[in-house]
């Protein structure tokens, strides 16, 4: 997933997922298991608390990862009549991550998506788009030399939560006034109900995408 000599830009949202991922990559590099340059990028929107930026600076400094903060008027970019929501904020921050990575010559952008995120996206795409697809662990762009990687792809959210709590990182979750019950939240509840929280069931769901029996599917 990470190649020798890669320049990896870490999406530092301030949430538990990206924090756990950044710390893990930093430890791997410190122990000689990762030959890559690591830099964090925090996209600070127009309603982010200043305390979040200061806390991220302290954490990344402790892990030995340089952190860059870019201010983006996420709410200010809304067209007249549009309401602010989590999806819009996420889309704008992702756009700026890719834009910065391209401008600064990074070869990979690391995002903190985990196994539960992949399964939720799978079911959302099935129900909304009528297609069998989800976020892959590695996305290579055809037009330019940049990859999006997800180092936590096989890690369950409960495992991330447990480690974040043990490290004192769990409080770094989004607390803005727009963080309401989204469609992803509702799908998350359905996935938990479907699998009963079983790790084996979740991994089998993901594995099924690699073993499609076309003979028993409608053409």
Phi, psi and omega in degrees: 000315176249122184268156178299129180088001179298149168252110188253123176263119183266124176286106184260087183282336187101353178277170184295324184295307182293328179293314178297318179297313182298316179297319181295316179296321179297319179294319178299318179293318181298325182269009176078017181260003182215114180260079183203153174275134181243130176222136178264146175231120177253119176271107182268114181275182186279008173225015177286138176289140180298331181298329180295315180298318180294321180293319178297319179300318179294316182295312182293326176296319178297325181273356179077028180245122176299141180236129176251137177244128180240129179273128180227129180278075183301310180292325181291343180275352181297138176285154180306132178092347179273147179255148179290140177206170184297321182297316180297316180299314180298318181297317181293319179293320178296319178302316181290327176299310181296318180298315180294317181300317180294316183294327185259006173076029176282151180260345181209147173244123181261125179245152187269026179292140182243187183302316181296324176299318181296319180290320178297319178295322177304309183288326177296319179291324178295316185281325184268320186255345183068033180226154180263097182201160175203184178282124179279162180292332179222130175240121177255124180281141182280326188274341180208155186282071181218136178241147169256125182238152181230085185299338181265018191304324182260008180265134179281153180299322181298327178290321177297317180298316181300315180290319180299318179294319180295329181266357181076027182257353188296336182286354183274043179261160181295129181234021181289164182286355181262357184278075182261188180287098183274175177299322179298322178298318180292321178293325178301318178296322181291321178296319178297319179293321181293319184266348185064022181075009183287125178297319181297316180296320180295317180291327177294322177299315180292319181296330182299335179290341179263355181228071182270120179264091186297337181297330183250030177235150178293143181268000000 
